[in-house]
Amino acid sequence: MKQEERTSETERLLHLILANIDDMIAVLDLNGFRLYNSPSYEAILGARERLRGTDSFEEVHPSDRELVRSTFRETIETGVGRRIVYRLRGKDGNIRYIESQGNVVRDVEGKPEKVIVVGRDITDRVRTEEERTRLFSAVEQAHEAILITDAAGAIQYTNPAFERVTGYTREEVVGQNPRILKSGSQTVEFYREMWATLLRGEVWSGHIMNKRKDGTKYHEEMVISPVRDTHGTVVNYSAVKRDTTLETQMEERLRQAQKMESLRELAGGIAHELNNILNVILGAFTLLRSNLKTDPVADKYLKMGEHAVRRGVDVGKRLSMFAQVDSTQHIPIALAGLINDVGASLQNSIEKTIRVETLPGTDLPLVQASQPQLYQSLLTLGLNARDAIVGARTTDGLVTFRAVTVDGRSVHELFHGATARNYVRVTVTDNGSGMAEEKRQRIFEPFVKGEQPEADRGLGLATVYSVVKGHHGFIDVSSEKGEGTTFSIYLPAIHVEAEASGAPAEGIVPGGIETILVVEDEEVLRLLLEEVLRAKGYAVLSAADGVEGFEVYAQHADDIQAVIADMGLPKQSGFEMFLKIRDLNPGAKVILASGYLSPELKSKLFVAGAKEFIPKPFQTSDVLRKLREVLDLPA
């Protein structure tokens, strides 16, 4: 074959090769101008005629142009090409990523003559890497915990949020099974149903309680998704988990608050009926006693009956306190002394095998509170702790009272109604039997029975709950079966000096000569009040319902100096009757009585002009004293 034919055949094969390879080949002069472009290069940048003789740097992205120029010069100067990645703007206007390397072509004398650049379009690979990087970054920075296992359930990956929630590092859990998080709170059937869903290739979602590395339990919402390969085979499982512990606690507290509000309304109604009944019984006993003074047998049975009534009165008071109708005075109190007193009282009244520890803290701010109510509430919690320890048969029982100052912001995170700047947190902790979750959620309901018969304290914890709420505070309980219990009370702190307080002296019950209108539908009470008032020198008019009461007042308005009326009258309530009397005589002195009255309604009474309120059941001496105080008020 002739030389010309062999050269022609070689050129034909070369062009055929260049036309069919994916790599881009360009031949540039020493200034970077194009001498030749392979078809693959032209497919990106445009037709051969447009490219030949043009500056190869013009299509390079401006941000990468200096890199390409300097690498081109370096290749010519050193004779060694360096692989770089840069961006080109294609003929369609889109940016393409190119990976290329230049090689110097020398003439017969060894001097650089041309540069051959071999490149490859790696746009798809770069975009895939960028997408993978963005995905990885999103997963790593996600607030939700993310866990990936293989098909057998072995952990392959966890993100930082998983570490933050569970306390386990990635190194500690990779290769482990997610069952290391099991808390024991879910049943075997729960996990059986979950895996049945996953093995069907379906997505599972639900709520679960797991356990952190330190042993504490937490709630989370979780979605587990099967991950398939290109053949549709499940090769991984991915779990996205959101810690809902705080949210669950808030929802539980809201439900508890709503439930307690309904129970308080019910307790208020019961207190009203009970106190009315007890007042009738007390009135009947008083009348009987006045007529059977010399009968010792009758006196014996009257005392038995009065003892039973006093027990009922105590229940009524507890119901009233639970319904937040108690008007006990709140004064600035230093809790350190109170806690020490409660601890000493508890230690002296329980088994010597149980130790009571008081840690009242230092520099505690004062709280605005009823000292008797707080004392009784803390003592109730202490006695409950004692019962739990006895029930657990613990030989080294310990009840600890502790108080510290906490920032209001941290309390607000637990209770959204918290608005004080600081709170005093009082905790009562025992190492007793603890309680199951179901019991813990209902612990503040009235008459919820304890784990042991002696632990049934009826209204005890319900009353504690209402006392705390009545002090604008919050109460919570944490407990696990066999792990003891901690009650936490948060009371708003105040920053004033403590004030001395004392009860007024009882003195002699006074009487008078004024005319008094008694409006009471319970006949025994009405007769009792009439008799007691007349015995003290008062003139008395009476009525059995609200309509009759107003009619009597209207007829004798110039003579009546004061009105004593029950709130729950038939035909017309005592409050409605009072408003009509007030319209007739704005200066009328009206005392209202009830076995139940919410703080809101009591406030409404005084705003409307009522002079005094008497809770039922009442002692006649209390009525006489309040009446005299009202009568002596300026007109």
RABEL-V44334 format. One record per residue. N is the residue number from 1. RES is the residue in one small letter. PSI is psi as a letter, one per 30 degrees, with the letter a starting at -180 (none if undefined). OMEGA is omega in whole degrees, -180 to 180 (none if undefined). D_FIRST is the distance of its C-alpha to the first C-alpha in Angstrom with 1 decimal. Layout:
N&RES&PSI&OMEGA&D_FIRST, N&RES&PSI&OMEGA&D_FIRST
This chain:
1&m&k&-178&0.0, 2&k&l&-179&3.8, 3&q&e&-179&6.6, 4&e&e&-179&8.3, 5&e&e&179&6.4, 6&r&e&178&6.6, 7&t&e&-180&10.1, 8&s&e&-180&11.0, 9&e&e&178&10.4, 10&t&e&179&12.3, 11&e&e&-180&15.0, 12&r&e&179&15.3, 13&l&e&179&16.0, 14&l&e&178&18.3, 15&h&e&180&20.2, 16&l&e&178&20.6, 17&i&e&-178&22.0, 18&l&e&-179&24.3, 19&a&f&-173&25.5, 20&n&g&177&26.6, 21&i&l&180&28.2, 22&d&f&-180&32.0, 23&d&k&180&31.9, 24&m&k&-179&32.2, 25&i&k&177&30.0, 26&a&k&175&31.0, 27&v&k&-176&29.8, 28&l&k&172&32.9, 29&d&l&-174&33.7, 30&l&f&176&36.3, 31&n&f&177&39.1, 32&g&g&178&38.0, 33&f&k&-174&36.7, 34&r&k&173&33.9, 35&l&f&-179&30.4, 36&y&k&173&28.8, 37&n&k&177&30.2, 38&s&l&-180&28.5, 39&p&e&-179&29.7, 40&s&e&176&32.2, 41&y&e&-178&33.8, 42&e&e&179&34.0, 43&a&f&180&35.7, 44&i&e&-169&38.5, 45&l&f&179&38.8, 46&g&a&-175&37.8, 47&a&l&-177&35.2, 48&r&e&-177&32.4, 49&e&e&-179&33.8, 50&r&f&-173&37.1, 51&l&e&-173&36.0, 52&r&k&179&33.5, 53&g&g&-179&35.4, 54&t&l&179&38.4, 55&d&j&-177&40.3, 56&s&f&-178&39.2, 57&f&f&-175&42.8, 58&e&e&-179&44.5, 59&e&f&-179&43.7, 60&v&k&179&45.0, 61&h&k&-177&48.5, 62&p&e&-178&51.0, 63&s&f&-178&52.5, 64&d&f&-171&49.1, 65&r&e&-179&47.8, 66&e&e&177&49.2, 67&l&e&-178&47.7, 68&v&e&180&44.2, 69&r&e&-177&44.6, 70&s&e&179&46.0, 71&t&e&178&43.3, 72&f&e&180&40.6, 73&r&e&-179&42.3, 74&e&e&-180&42.8, 75&t&e&180&39.1, 76&i&e&-176&38.2, 77&e&e&-174&41.0, 78&t&f&-176&40.6, 79&g&g&-179&36.9, 80&v&k&179&38.0, 81&g&l&179&37.7, 82&r&k&-178&40.6, 83&r&k&180&40.6, 84&i&l&175&43.1, 85&v&k&179&44.4, 86&y&l&-177&45.4, 87&r&k&174&46.0, 88&l&k&174&44.1, 89&r&j&-176&45.6, 90&g&l&-179&43.3, 91&k&f&178&43.0, 92&d&g&179&45.7, 93&g&f&-179&48.0, 94&n&l&179&48.1, 95&i&k&177&47.7, 96&r&k&177&44.8, 97&y&k&-177&44.6, 98&i&k&172&41.4, 99&e&k&-174&40.5, 100&s&l&177&37.9, 101&q&k&-180&36.7, 102&g&l&176&35.1, 103&n&k&-176&32.7, 104&v&k&172&32.3, 105&v&k&-175&29.0, 106&r&l&177&29.4, 107&d&a&-176&28.0, 108&v&f&180&27.0, 109&e&f&178&30.7, 110&g&g&179&31.5, 111&k&k&178&33.4, 112&p&k&-179&33.4, 113&e&e&-180&31.2, 114&k&l&174&30.9, 115&v&k&175&32.2, 116&i&k&-179&30.4, 117&v&k&177&33.0, 118&v&k&-176&32.4, 119&g&l&179&35.3, 120&r&k&178&36.7, 121&d&j&-179&39.4, 122&i&g&-177&42.3, 123&t&e&-178&45.0, 124&d&e&179&45.8, 125&r&e&180&46.2, 126&v&e&-180&48.3, 127&r&e&178&50.5, 128&t&e&178&51.0, 129&e&e&178&52.0, 130&e&e&179&54.3, 131&e&e&178&55.9, 132&r&e&179&56.3, 133&t&e&178&57.8, 134&r&e&179&60.2, 135&l&e&-180&61.2, 136&f&e&179&61.8, 137&s&e&180&63.8, 138&a&e&180&65.8, 139&v&e&-179&66.5, 140&e&e&-176&67.4, 141&q&g&-178&69.7, 142&a&k&177&71.3, 143&h&e&179&75.1, 144&e&k&176&74.9, 145&a&k&-179&74.2, 146&i&k&-176&70.9, 147&l&k&178&70.2, 148&i&k&178&67.0, 149&t&l&170&67.1, 150&d&a&-175&64.8, 151&a&f&180&65.4, 152&a&f&178&67.9, 153&g&g&177&69.9, 154&a&k&-177&68.9, 155&i&k&178&68.9, 156&q&f&-176&65.5, 157&y&k&169&66.3, 158&t&k&178&69.3, 159&n&l&-178&69.6, 160&p&e&179&72.1, 161&a&e&176&74.6, 162&f&e&179&74.9, 163&e&e&-179&75.8, 164&r&e&-177&78.3, 165&v&e&-172&80.0, 166&t&f&-176&80.0, 167&g&f&177&80.3, 168&y&k&173&77.5, 169&t&l&179&74.4, 170&r&e&-178&70.9, 171&e&e&-178&70.6, 172&e&f&-173&73.8, 173&v&f&-180&72.8, 174&v&k&-177&69.1, 175&g&f&178&68.9, 176&q&l&174&72.5, 177&n&k&-179&73.8, 178&p&f&180&75.4, 179&r&f&176&78.6, 180&i&f&179&79.5, 181&l&f&-175&80.8, 182&k&k&-179&83.1, 183&s&f&-175&86.7, 184&g&g&-178&88.4, 185&s&f&179&89.5, 186&q&l&-179&87.4, 187&t&l&176&88.2, 188&v&e&-180&86.0, 189&e&e&178&85.9, 190&f&e&-179&84.4, 191&y&e&179&81.4, 192&r&e&180&81.0, 193&e&e&179&80.8, 194&m&e&-178&78.4, 195&w&f&176&76.0, 196&a&e&178&76.4, 197&t&e&-177&75.1, 198&l&e&-179&72.1, 199&l&f&172&71.1, 200&r&f&-179&71.1, 201&g&g&-178&68.4, 202&e&l&177&70.8, 203&v&k&176&71.8, 204&w&k&175&75.2, 205&s&k&179&77.5, 206&g&a&-180&81.0, 207&h&k&-178&83.5, 208&i&k&173&83.8, 209&m&j&-180&85.9, 210&n&l&-177&84.0, 211&k&k&178&85.0, 212&r&l&180&83.7, 213&k&e&-179&83.1, 214&d&g&176&86.6, 215&g&f&-180&88.1, 216&t&k&-179&89.1, 217&k&l&179&88.3, 218&y&l&179&86.6, 219&h&k&174&85.9, 220&e&k&171&82.4, 221&e&k&-172&80.8, 222&m&k&173&77.5, 223&v&k&179&74.6, 224&i&k&-177&72.2, 225&s&k&173&68.9, 226&p&k&177&66.5, 227&v&k&-176&62.8, 228&r&l&173&60.1, 229&d&a&-176&56.5, 230&t&f&179&53.8, 231&h&g&180&54.9, 232&g&g&180&58.5, 233&t&k&178&59.8, 234&v&j&-178&62.5, 235&v&f&179&61.2, 236&n&l&168&63.7, 237&y&k&177&67.0, 238&s&k&180&67.8, 239&a&k&174&71.4, 240&v&k&-170&72.7, 241&k&k&179&76.2, 242&r&k&180&78.8, 243&d&j&-178&81.9, 244&t&g&-175&84.8, 245&t&e&-178&87.6, 246&l&e&180&89.3, 247&e&e&180&88.8, 248&t&e&178&90.3, 249&q&e&179&93.2, 250&m&e&178&93.9, 251&e&e&179&93.9, 252&e&e&179&96.1, 253&r&e&178&98.5, 254&l&e&178&98.6, 255&r&e&179&99.4, 256&q&e&-180&102.0, 257&a&e&179&103.5, 258&q&e&179&103.7, 259&k&e&-179&105.2, 260&m&e&178&107.7, 261&e&e&178&108.6, 262&s&e&179&109.5, 263&l&e&178&111.4, 264&r&e&177&113.3, 265&e&e&178&114.4, 266&l&e&-180&115.5, 267&a&e&178&117.4, 268&g&e&178&119.1, 269&g&e&178&120.4, 270&i&e&179&121.6, 271&a&e&179&123.2, 272&h&e&-179&125.1, 273&e&e&-179&126.5, 274&l&e&-178&127.2, 275&n&e&176&128.9, 276&n&e&180&131.0, 277&i&e&-180&132.1, 278&l&e&179&132.9, 279&n&e&177&134.9, 280&v&e&180&137.0, 281&i&e&178&137.7, 282&l&e&179&138.6, 283&g&e&180&140.8, 284&a&e&178&142.5, 285&f&e&180&143.1, 286&t&e&179&144.6, 287&l&e&179&147.0, 288&l&e&-178&147.9, 289&r&e&-180&148.6, 290&s&f&-179&150.9, 291&n&f&-178&152.9, 292&l&h&-173&152.9, 293&k&e&-173&153.7, 294&t&g&-178&156.2, 295&d&j&-176&154.4, 296&p&e&180&152.7, 297&v&e&178&150.9, 298&a&e&180&149.4, 299&d&e&178&148.5, 300&k&e&-178&146.6, 301&y&e&176&144.6, 302&l&e&179&143.9, 303&k&e&177&142.5, 304&m&e&179&140.2, 305&g&e&180&139.0, 306&e&e&177&138.6, 307&h&e&179&136.5, 308&a&e&179&134.2, 309&v&e&179&134.0, 310&r&e&175&133.0, 311&r&e&178&130.1, 312&g&e&178&129.1, 313&v&e&179&129.5, 314&d&e&176&127.1, 315&v&e&178&124.5, 316&g&e&178&125.1, 317&k&e&179&124.5, 318&r&e&176&121.2, 319&l&e&179&120.1, 320&s&e&178&121.1, 321&m&e&178&119.2, 322&f&e&179&116.2, 323&a&g&178&116.5, 324&q&h&178&116.7, 325&v&g&-178&120.2, 326&d&k&-175&121.8, 327&s&h&-179&123.0, 328&t&k&-177&123.2, 329&q&k&176&123.2, 330&h&k&-179&120.0, 331&i&l&175&120.5, 332&p&k&-176&118.3, 333&i&k&172&117.9, 334&a&j&-172&116.5, 335&l&f&-177&114.6, 336&a&e&-180&114.7, 337&g&e&180&118.4, 338&l&e&-180&118.2, 339&i&e&178&115.4, 340&n&e&179&117.5, 341&d&e&179&120.5, 342&v&e&180&118.6, 343&g&e&180&117.2, 344&a&e&179&120.6, 345&s&e&-180&122.2, 346&l&e&-178&119.4, 347&q&e&-178&119.7, 348&n&f&-174&123.5, 349&s&f&-179&123.2, 350&i&l&-177&120.5, 351&e&k&-180&120.0, 352&k&f&178&120.0, 353&t&f&179&116.8, 354&i&k&-179&114.9, 355&r&k&178&114.3, 356&v&k&-178&114.2, 357&e&k&178&112.1, 358&t&k&179&112.4, 359&l&i&-173&109.8, 360&p&g&179&110.9, 361&g&l&180&108.6, 362&t&k&176&109.7, 363&d&h&177&110.2, 364&l&k&173&110.0, 365&p&l&178&110.7, 366&l&l&172&113.5, 367&v&k&178&113.2, 368&q&j&-170&115.4, 369&a&l&170&116.7, 370&s&j&-177&119.7, 371&q&e&179&120.5, 372&p&e&-179&122.2, 373&q&e&180&119.3, 374&l&e&178&116.7, 375&y&e&-178&118.9, 376&q&e&-180&119.3, 377&s&e&179&115.6, 378&l&e&177&114.4, 379&l&e&177&117.1, 380&t&e&178&116.0, 381&l&e&178&112.4, 382&g&e&178&113.8, 383&l&e&175&115.8, 384&n&e&177&112.8, 385&a&e&177&110.9, 386&r&e&-180&113.8, 387&d&e&-179&113.6, 388&a&e&180&109.9, 389&i&e&178&110.4, 390&v&e&180&113.3, 391&g&e&180&111.3, 392&a&f&-179&108.5, 393&r&h&179&111.0, 394&t&k&-178&109.6, 395&t&f&179&111.7, 396&d&h&-176&110.5, 397&g&k&-180&110.6, 398&l&k&172&109.8, 399&v&k&-176&110.4, 400&t&k&171&109.0, 401&f&k&-177&110.0, 402&r&k&178&107.6, 403&a&k&177&107.5, 404&v&l&175&105.0, 405&t&k&179&104.2, 406&v&k&-179&100.9, 407&d&k&-177&99.1, 408&g&f&-179&99.5, 409&r&e&178&95.8, 410&s&e&177&95.1, 411&v&e&179&97.9, 412&h&e&178&96.5, 413&e&f&179&93.2, 414&l&e&-177&95.3, 415&f&j&-174&97.9, 416&h&f&178&96.9, 417&g&f&-178&100.6, 418&a&k&-177&101.0, 419&t&f&-178&101.9, 420&a&l&-180&103.9, 421&r&e&178&102.6, 422&n&l&176&103.5, 423&y&l&168&104.7, 424&v&k&179&106.5, 425&r&k&177&104.9, 426&v&k&179&107.4, 427&t&k&175&105.9, 428&v&j&-173&107.9, 429&t&k&174&105.8, 430&d&l&176&106.8, 431&n&h&-177&105.3, 432&g&b&-170&106.6, 433&s&f&-176&105.3, 434&g&a&-179&103.1, 435&m&l&177&102.5, 436&a&l&-177&99.9, 437&e&e&-180&97.8, 438&e&e&178&99.7, 439&k&e&-178&103.0, 440&r&e&-178&101.7, 441&q&f&-176&100.8, 442&r&g&-168&104.4, 443&i&f&-177&106.3, 444&f&g&178&108.0, 445&e&k&180&109.3, 446&p&k&173&113.1, 447&f&g&171&114.3, 448&v&k&-174&110.9, 449&k&k&179&111.9, 450&g&l&-180&110.8, 451&e&e&177&109.2, 452&q&l&-179&112.7, 453&p&e&-177&115.9, 454&e&f&-179&117.5, 455&a&f&180&114.5, 456&d&j&-177&115.4, 457&r&g&172&116.8, 458&g&c&-177&116.9, 459&l&g&-173&116.5, 460&g&d&-177&115.8, 461&l&e&176&112.1, 462&a&e&178&112.3, 463&t&e&176&115.0, 464&v&e&179&113.0, 465&y&e&-177&110.1, 466&s&e&177&112.5, 467&v&e&-180&114.1, 468&v&e&179&110.8, 469&k&e&178&109.8, 470&g&f&176&113.2, 471&h&g&-179&112.4, 472&h&h&-179&109.2, 473&g&a&-177&107.3, 474&f&l&179&104.7, 475&i&k&-180&104.7, 476&d&l&179&102.0, 477&v&k&174&101.9, 478&s&k&-177&99.1, 479&s&l&171&99.6, 480&e&k&-179&98.0, 481&k&k&178&99.7, 482&g&g&-175&100.8, 483&e&g&-179&99.6, 484&g&l&-175&102.7, 485&t&k&174&103.2, 486&t&k&171&103.2, 487&f&k&180&105.0, 488&s&k&179&103.9, 489&i&k&179&106.2, 490&y&j&-180&105.2, 491&l&k&180&108.0, 492&p&k&179&107.7, 493&a&k&172&108.8, 494&i&l&-175&111.3, 495&h&i&177&112.2, 496&v&l&178&115.9, 497&e&k&178&118.8, 498&a&k&-180&120.5, 499&e&k&177&123.7, 500&a&k&178&126.8, 501&s&l&178&127.9, 502&g&l&-180&130.9, 503&a&k&178&132.4, 504&p&k&179&135.4, 505&a&k&-178&138.7, 506&e&e&179&139.9, 507&g&a&179&143.5, 508&i&k&-180&146.1, 509&v&j&-175&144.9, 510&p&l&175&146.6, 511&g&a&180&148.2, 512&g&a&-178&149.4, 513&i&g&-177&151.5, 514&e&l&177&148.7, 515&t&k&-175&147.8, 516&i&k&174&144.6, 517&l&k&177&142.7, 518&v&k&179&141.0, 519&v&j&-174&138.3, 520&e&k&-178&137.2, 521&d&f&176&136.5, 522&e&j&-172&137.2, 523&e&e&-178&140.9, 524&v&e&179&141.6, 525&l&e&-179&139.8, 526&r&e&179&141.5, 527&l&e&179&144.9, 528&l&e&-179&144.1, 529&l&e&179&143.1, 530&e&e&-177&146.2, 531&e&e&-178&148.5, 532&v&e&-179&146.9, 533&l&e&179&146.9, 534&r&e&179&150.6, 535&a&f&179&151.5, 536&k&g&174&150.2, 537&g&f&-177&152.3, 538&y&l&168&149.7, 539&a&k&-171&150.5, 540&v&k&167&147.9, 541&l&l&-177&146.5, 542&s&l&178&143.9, 543&a&l&-173&141.5, 544&a&f&177&139.2, 545&d&l&-174&136.2, 546&g&e&-180&134.5, 547&v&e&179&136.1, 548&e&e&-179&139.6, 549&g&e&179&138.9, 550&f&e&179&138.1, 551&e&e&179&141.1, 552&v&e&-180&143.4, 553&y&e&-179&141.9, 554&a&e&-179&142.3, 555&q&f&-174&145.9, 556&h&g&-175&146.8, 557&a&e&-178&144.3, 558&d&f&-176&147.1, 559&d&f&-174&148.4, 560&i&k&180&145.2, 561&q&f&-180&144.0, 562&a&l&179&141.0, 563&v&k&171&139.0, 564&i&j&-173&137.6, 565&a&k&174&135.1, 566&d&k&179&132.6, 567&m&e&-174&129.0, 568&g&i&-179&128.6, 569&l&l&174&131.5, 570&p&l&178&131.7, 571&k&e&179&131.7, 572&q&k&-175&130.6, 573&s&l&179&128.9, 574&g&e&180&130.6, 575&f&e&178&128.0, 576&e&e&177&128.5, 577&m&e&179&132.2, 578&f&e&-180&131.9, 579&l&e&179&129.9, 580&k&e&177&132.7, 581&i&e&179&135.3, 582&r&e&178&133.5, 583&d&e&179&133.3, 584&l&e&-179&137.0, 585&n&j&-178&137.8, 586&p&f&-179&134.9, 587&g&g&-178&137.0, 588&a&k&180&137.5, 589&k&j&-174&137.3, 590&v&k&175&135.3, 591&i&k&-179&134.3, 592&l&k&-178&131.7, 593&a&k&178&131.1, 594&s&l&174&128.4, 595&g&f&177&127.1, 596&y&k&176&123.6, 597&l&k&179&122.3, 598&s&l&178&118.8, 599&p&e&-179&118.5, 600&e&e&-179&117.1, 601&l&e&178&120.1, 602&k&e&177&122.5, 603&s&e&180&121.1, 604&k&e&179&121.4, 605&l&e&-177&125.1, 606&f&e&176&125.9, 607&v&e&-179&124.0, 608&a&f&176&126.1, 609&g&g&176&129.3, 610&a&k&-174&130.3, 611&k&f&-177&132.5, 612&e&l&175&131.7, 613&f&k&180&129.9, 614&i&j&178&131.3, 615&p&k&174&129.0, 616&k&l&-4&130.5, 617&p&k&-177&132.1, 618&f&l&170&134.5, 619&q&k&-178&137.6, 620&t&f&178&140.6, 621&s&e&178&141.1, 622&d&e&180&137.6, 623&v&e&-179&138.5, 624&l&e&-178&141.8, 625&r&e&178&140.2, 626&k&e&-180&137.4, 627&l&e&-178&139.9, 628&r&e&179&142.1, 629&e&e&-180&139.2, 630&v&e&-180&138.2, 631&l&e&-178&141.8, 632&d&f&176&142.2, 633&l&k&177&139.2, 634&p&k&-179&140.1, 635&a&none&none&140.5
